[in-house]
Structures are given as structure tokens and as C-alpha cells.
Amino acid sequence: MLRSVAAVLQEPVAAFEYGVICEVFGVDRTDEGVPRFDFRVCAVNPGAPLNFTTGAQIIPQFGLDACADADLIAIPAGQVRADFNEEVLEVLRAADARGAYILSVCTGSFVVAAAGLLDGLSASTHWRYGKEMSELFPHVQVNTDVLYVEEGNIITSAGTAAGIDASLHLVRKEHGPTIANKIARRMVVPPQREGGQRQFVKAPVPVCDTDGFGEVLGWMLQNLSADIAIADLATRAHMSSRTFARRFADEVGTSPLRWLTEQRVLAAQSLLETTDLGIEEVARQVGFSSATLLRHHFAAIVGITPTAFRTRFGTAAS
């Protein structure tokens, strides 16, 4: 049973990610029947102030020895390319060896990976740092498409607020849905978002100034509703279709058709958020031939249906 939680802090402390751990595990809600967690704020040097990324400071009360019997070791976000503290890594290895839970929020997964605990396993992190994590830890299967990943006793969550979902998932697993729902209600957040849900990220348009690619990308974005053929794009870029497809993949990182599909889905997200247009009309305006085709690609890229996305994020009705 999850009863004790040790939050391990390293400078600079990410304020929000640390706050997520505190809010779920560190607040006394016994008046609502929620069990009180033995919450410990730990660091290599207890009593010494640590700087938040915001400029404020915190003074951890406990040293790393307080992690020795904790049921959960929680790691908030931190530096992604730093000299990882060996004492902290040993704490994580010891916790893993005795079967304790390990939870990382956002880039806290880098610390868990540095301890060697994610080798051969799937893990999540903030989408912005996925490539960097893959390069730094090639034996980790980095998945930035989901909110969190659970691999046995280790849970790695994606950017920022996904740490709430991962934390509530762990509470639900150990204490049941009633307790998790009470905490979620006090936090005014959804009681459950499954880990397999995609991170809602609007991918930036790549900067492509060479060989006319910037102009072609701009034209594609302005004409999403048109029937766009790869041969026509190649002509605009003054290349053969084969050369265009190869150069496009080299510069943009994906195929022209895949990129176009992603941009149409992103445009659909915007319409679903800001208008009350029917799904069929949304599909037409962003270039899909039918609502069925929109639903197929939307679910594949975003992870939920257009209707579910509108219910969660739409503002037009309200």
C-alpha cells in the first residue's frame, strides 16, 4: 500500500512539477476520508536552500536517507544535460531493487534513465525533449505521444500537467477510484486521463528556406482544403517527384503526405476548439474527403475522436 512519498529535489527545482507532487501527495485531505501520506521533501544536502526555476527557494527538510523506506520516490523535472548526481541515482536503484514505486514528472525521466532503470523499457517525457532523451539514452524506448508510461514499478510522465494524470493513476491503483476522485475533485482536474492519450501538441512548422521548401510549406498550409498532389508540390519546388519526396523527408523529417495529414488534423483541432461546425464541414474545410476519414486520422494522431476532443477543449458552445 502506498503510504510514504519521498520527493527528491535537485537544483534548479521546477516549480510546477514539484507542485504537482505536493498537491497530490502532500496535502492533508483526511477530512474527506483521504489517507494522509507521509510526505518527505528530500535532497542531497538537507537544510540547504535550493533555487526554483522561478527564482524562489525551498529548504528540503530531509536527506536522501529518508528515501530508504519510502513507498514512492518522486522526481520532478530538472536539467536534461547535467552531471547526474550519483547519490540520487543510487537512491533510485535501491528503490527499484526493493520494488518501491518511482514516478518522474516531465524531464525527471532523464534522472531515472541515467540510473539505468529504463534500459530496454518504454518511457515518456516532455515532447520537446524526446529526441534529446533518445540520443542521450539510446537503450530507452522514448514515447512522447502519450501522457504517461507505466513499466512495472516505474511511471514516467510527459510534460508538466501529465504528472497529475500519472500521480492520480498511481493513487487510483493503490487506493481505489473513490480516493483518486476525491483528490481530483479538490484539484479541479479530470479524475482520469488514460496514459495512452496523446500529448496535445501543435507541432511547429519547420524552418525551410532552401530550394523553395519554405514557399511550398506555406502554400500547403494556405490551401489545406485543396486536393494536393505530390507531383504538383514537386513542380512548385522545381524538382522531380522522387527528388522532392526525398528532400522533403530530409528537411522536414517526414513524408509530404504525412506532414500534410498532420497539418490538416491540427487545423481540424482549431476548428473543433473555436467553432460549432459539424464534423463533416470541419473535414471539408481542412481537406479530408469525408468525416470518416477525418475521424480515422484524428484518432490516429491525437488519440481520441474529434467529438471527444471538442467536448474537452471546445469553447464555442460555452
C-alpha positions as CSV (number, residue, x, y, z in Angstrom):
1,M,0.0,0.0,0.0
2,L,1.3,3.5,-0.9
3,R,1.7,5.4,2.3
4,S,5.0,7.2,2.2
5,V,6.3,9.5,-0.5
6,A,9.8,11.0,-0.9
7,A,10.1,13.9,-3.4
8,V,13.8,14.2,-4.4
9,L,14.8,17.7,-5.4
10,Q,17.8,18.9,-7.3
11,E,18.6,22.4,-8.3
12,P,17.0,24.2,-10.2
13,V,13.7,22.9,-8.9
14,A,10.9,23.0,-11.5
15,A,8.1,24.8,-9.5
16,F,5.1,23.4,-11.2
17,E,6.3,19.8,-11.5
18,Y,7.2,19.9,-7.8
19,G,3.9,21.4,-7.0
20,V,2.1,18.6,-8.8
21,I,3.7,16.1,-6.5
22,C,3.0,18.2,-3.4
23,E,-0.7,18.8,-4.4
24,V,-1.4,15.1,-4.9
25,F,0.6,13.6,-2.1
26,G,1.5,16.4,0.3
27,V,-1.9,18.0,1.1
28,D,-3.8,16.8,4.2
29,R,-7.3,15.7,3.0
30,T,-8.1,13.4,5.9
31,D,-11.3,15.5,6.5
32,E,-12.6,14.0,3.2
33,G,-11.6,10.4,4.1
34,V,-8.4,10.5,2.0
35,P,-5.5,8.8,3.8
36,R,-2.6,11.1,4.7
37,F,0.6,10.3,3.0
38,D,3.9,10.5,4.9
39,F,5.3,13.2,2.6
40,R,9.1,13.9,2.7
41,V,11.0,16.6,0.8
42,C,14.5,15.3,0.3
43,A,17.8,16.5,-1.1
44,V,21.5,15.6,-1.1
45,N,22.1,18.5,1.4
46,P,19.1,18.8,3.8
47,G,18.6,22.3,5.3
48,A,20.4,24.0,2.4
49,P,18.2,26.2,0.2
50,L,17.6,25.1,-3.4
51,N,16.6,27.6,-6.1
52,F,13.4,27.2,-8.1
53,T,13.4,27.9,-11.8
54,T,11.1,30.9,-10.9
55,G,13.7,32.4,-8.6
56,A,12.2,31.4,-5.2
57,Q,13.8,29.0,-2.9
58,I,12.9,25.9,-0.9
59,I,14.7,24.3,2.0
60,P,14.3,20.5,2.0
61,Q,14.0,19.0,5.5
62,F,15.2,15.5,4.7
63,G,18.3,13.9,3.4
64,L,18.4,11.1,0.9
65,D,18.4,8.6,3.8
66,A,14.7,9.4,4.2
67,C,14.1,7.6,0.9
68,A,15.3,4.3,2.2
69,D,11.8,3.1,3.2
70,A,9.6,5.3,1.1
71,D,6.9,3.5,-0.9
72,L,7.3,6.1,-3.7
73,I,10.3,8.1,-4.9
74,A,9.1,11.1,-7.0
75,I,11.4,13.0,-9.3
76,P,10.1,16.4,-10.7
77,A,11.5,18.0,-13.8
78,G,15.1,19.1,-13.9
79,Q,18.2,19.6,-16.0
80,V,18.3,17.3,-19.0
81,R,22.0,17.5,-19.8
82,A,23.7,17.8,-16.5
83,D,26.1,15.7,-14.4
84,F,23.5,13.5,-12.7
85,N,24.2,13.2,-9.0
86,E,25.4,9.7,-8.3
87,E,23.9,9.7,-4.8
88,V,20.5,10.4,-6.3
89,L,21.0,7.6,-8.9
90,E,21.9,5.1,-6.1
91,V,18.7,6.1,-4.2
92,L,16.7,5.2,-7.4
93,R,18.5,2.0,-8.0
94,A,17.9,0.9,-4.3
95,A,14.3,1.8,-4.5
96,D,13.8,-0.1,-7.7
97,A,15.6,-3.1,-6.2
98,R,13.2,-3.3,-3.3
99,G,10.2,-2.8,-5.5
100,A,9.2,0.8,-4.5
101,Y,7.4,2.9,-7.0
102,I,9.4,5.5,-8.9
103,L,7.5,8.4,-10.5
104,S,9.0,11.0,-12.8
105,V,7.3,14.2,-13.9
106,C,8.3,15.7,-17.3
107,T,12.1,15.7,-17.7
108,G,12.5,13.9,-14.4
109,S,12.6,10.8,-16.6
110,F,16.2,11.8,-17.6
111,V,17.3,11.1,-14.0
112,V,15.6,7.7,-13.9
113,A,17.2,6.8,-17.3
114,A,20.6,7.9,-16.0
115,A,20.2,5.4,-13.2
116,G,19.9,2.7,-15.8
117,L,16.4,1.8,-14.8
118,L,14.7,2.4,-18.2
119,D,17.1,0.4,-20.4
120,G,15.0,-1.8,-22.7
121,L,11.8,-0.2,-21.4
122,S,9.3,2.4,-22.8
123,A,9.3,5.8,-21.1
124,S,7.7,9.2,-21.6
125,T,9.0,12.7,-21.2
126,H,8.1,16.2,-22.5
127,W,7.6,16.1,-26.3
128,R,10.2,18.9,-26.7
129,Y,13.0,16.7,-25.2
130,G,12.1,13.4,-26.7
131,K,14.8,13.4,-29.3
132,E,17.4,14.6,-26.8
133,M,16.5,11.8,-24.4
134,S,16.7,9.2,-27.2
135,E,20.2,10.4,-28.1
136,L,21.4,10.5,-24.5
137,F,19.9,7.1,-23.6
138,P,19.7,5.0,-26.8
139,H,18.5,1.9,-24.9
140,V,15.3,3.6,-23.7
141,Q,12.2,3.4,-25.9
142,V,11.2,7.1,-25.7
143,N,7.5,7.7,-26.3
144,T,6.4,11.3,-26.5
145,D,2.9,10.6,-27.9
146,V,1.4,9.6,-24.5
147,L,0.7,11.2,-21.2
148,Y,2.5,8.6,-19.1
149,V,4.0,5.2,-19.3
150,E,3.9,2.5,-16.6
151,E,6.6,-0.1,-16.7
152,G,6.2,-2.3,-13.6
153,N,7.0,-0.1,-10.6
154,I,8.3,2.8,-12.7
155,I,5.9,5.5,-14.1
156,T,7.3,8.2,-16.4
157,S,5.0,11.1,-17.3
158,A,5.1,13.6,-20.1
159,G,5.1,17.4,-19.9
160,T,4.0,19.2,-16.8
161,A,0.3,18.6,-16.2
162,A,0.7,14.9,-17.3
163,G,2.3,14.4,-13.9
164,I,-1.1,15.0,-12.4
165,D,-2.5,12.2,-14.5
166,A,0.3,9.8,-13.6
167,S,0.1,10.7,-9.9
168,L,-3.7,10.2,-9.8
169,H,-3.3,6.9,-11.7
170,L,-1.0,5.7,-9.0
171,V,-3.4,6.7,-6.3
172,R,-6.2,5.0,-8.1
173,K,-4.2,1.9,-8.4
174,E,-3.2,1.7,-4.8
175,H,-6.2,3.3,-3.0
176,G,-9.0,2.9,-5.5
177,P,-11.1,5.2,-7.6
178,T,-13.0,6.8,-4.8
179,I,-9.9,8.3,-3.2
180,A,-8.4,9.3,-6.5
181,N,-11.6,11.0,-7.5
182,K,-11.7,13.0,-4.2
183,I,-8.2,14.3,-4.8
184,A,-9.1,15.2,-8.4
185,R,-12.2,17.0,-7.3
186,R,-10.3,19.1,-4.8
187,M,-7.7,19.9,-7.5
188,V,-10.5,20.6,-10.0
189,V,-9.0,18.3,-12.7
190,P,-10.4,15.3,-14.6
191,P,-10.3,12.3,-12.4
192,Q,-8.8,10.1,-15.0
193,R,-7.0,10.5,-18.3
194,E,-5.5,7.3,-19.6
195,G,-1.8,7.1,-20.2
196,G,-2.2,6.2,-23.8
197,Q,-3.8,9.5,-24.7
198,R,-1.6,11.6,-26.9
199,Q,0.1,14.8,-25.7
200,F,-1.9,17.6,-27.3
201,V,0.9,19.4,-29.1
202,K,0.8,21.7,-32.1
203,A,3.9,20.8,-34.0
204,P,5.7,23.9,-35.2
205,V,6.2,24.4,-39.0
206,P,9.8,23.6,-39.8
207,V,12.0,26.4,-41.0
208,C,12.9,25.5,-44.6
209,D,14.4,28.4,-46.5
210,T,16.4,26.4,-49.1
211,D,15.3,25.2,-52.5
212,G,11.8,26.7,-52.2
213,F,10.7,24.4,-49.4
214,G,9.6,27.3,-47.2
215,E,7.4,28.6,-50.0
216,V,5.9,25.1,-50.6
217,L,5.1,24.6,-46.9
218,G,3.5,28.0,-46.7
219,W,1.4,27.2,-49.8
220,M,0.3,23.9,-48.4
221,L,-0.8,25.5,-45.1
222,Q,-2.8,28.1,-47.0
223,N,-4.5,25.5,-49.2
224,L,-5.3,22.6,-46.9
225,S,-8.8,22.3,-48.3
226,A,-7.4,21.7,-51.8
227,D,-6.8,18.4,-53.5
228,I,-3.0,18.5,-53.1
229,A,-0.9,16.0,-55.2
230,I,2.7,15.3,-54.5
231,A,3.5,15.8,-58.2
232,D,2.1,19.4,-58.1
233,L,4.2,20.2,-55.0
234,A,7.3,18.9,-56.7
235,T,6.6,21.1,-59.7
236,R,6.3,24.1,-57.4
237,A,9.7,23.2,-55.9
238,H,11.1,22.7,-59.4
239,M,12.0,19.1,-58.7
240,S,11.1,15.6,-59.8
241,S,8.5,13.8,-57.6
242,R,11.1,11.4,-56.4
243,T,13.7,14.1,-55.5
244,F,11.0,16.2,-53.9
245,A,9.9,13.4,-51.6
246,R,13.5,12.6,-50.6
247,R,14.5,16.2,-50.0
248,F,11.3,16.9,-48.1
249,A,11.9,14.0,-45.8
250,D,15.5,15.2,-45.2
251,E,14.4,18.7,-44.3
252,V,11.1,18.3,-42.6
253,G,11.7,14.9,-41.0
254,T,8.6,13.1,-42.5
255,S,7.0,12.4,-45.8
256,P,5.0,15.1,-47.6
257,L,1.7,13.2,-47.3
258,R,2.3,12.5,-43.5
259,W,3.1,16.2,-42.9
260,L,0.1,17.3,-44.9
261,T,-2.2,14.9,-42.9
262,E,-0.8,16.2,-39.6
263,Q,-1.4,19.8,-40.6
264,R,-4.9,19.0,-41.6
265,V,-5.6,17.4,-38.2
266,L,-4.1,20.4,-36.4
267,A,-6.4,22.7,-38.4
268,A,-9.3,20.5,-37.5
269,Q,-8.3,20.8,-33.8
270,S,-8.5,24.6,-34.1
271,L,-12.0,24.5,-35.7
272,L,-13.2,22.0,-33.2
273,E,-12.0,24.2,-30.4
274,T,-13.3,27.5,-31.7
275,T,-16.4,26.8,-33.8
276,D,-19.6,24.8,-33.7
277,L,-19.2,23.5,-37.3
278,G,-20.3,19.9,-37.8
279,I,-17.7,17.2,-38.2
280,E,-18.5,16.8,-41.9
281,E,-17.9,20.6,-42.5
282,V,-14.7,20.6,-40.5
283,A,-13.5,17.7,-42.6
284,R,-14.3,19.5,-45.8
285,Q,-12.6,22.8,-44.7
286,V,-9.3,21.1,-43.7
287,G,-9.1,18.9,-46.8
288,F,-10.4,15.5,-45.8
289,S,-12.9,14.0,-48.2
290,S,-15.3,12.8,-45.5
291,A,-15.9,12.9,-41.8
292,T,-15.0,9.2,-41.6
293,L,-11.5,10.0,-43.0
294,L,-11.1,12.9,-40.5
295,R,-12.1,10.6,-37.6
296,H,-9.6,8.0,-38.7
297,H,-6.6,10.3,-39.0
298,F,-7.6,12.4,-36.0
299,A,-7.8,9.4,-33.7
300,A,-4.5,8.1,-35.0
301,I,-2.6,11.3,-34.4
302,V,-4.4,12.9,-31.4
303,G,-5.5,9.7,-29.7
304,I,-9.2,10.5,-29.2
305,T,-12.1,11.2,-31.6
306,P,-13.0,14.7,-32.9
307,T,-16.2,14.7,-30.8
308,A,-14.3,13.8,-27.6
309,F,-11.7,16.5,-28.4
310,R,-14.4,19.1,-28.9
311,T,-16.2,18.1,-25.6
312,R,-12.9,18.5,-23.7
313,F,-11.4,21.6,-25.4
314,G,-14.2,23.3,-27.4
315,T,-15.1,26.9,-26.4
316,A,-17.7,27.8,-29.0
317,A,-20.6,26.2,-27.1
318,S,-19.7,27.9,-23.8
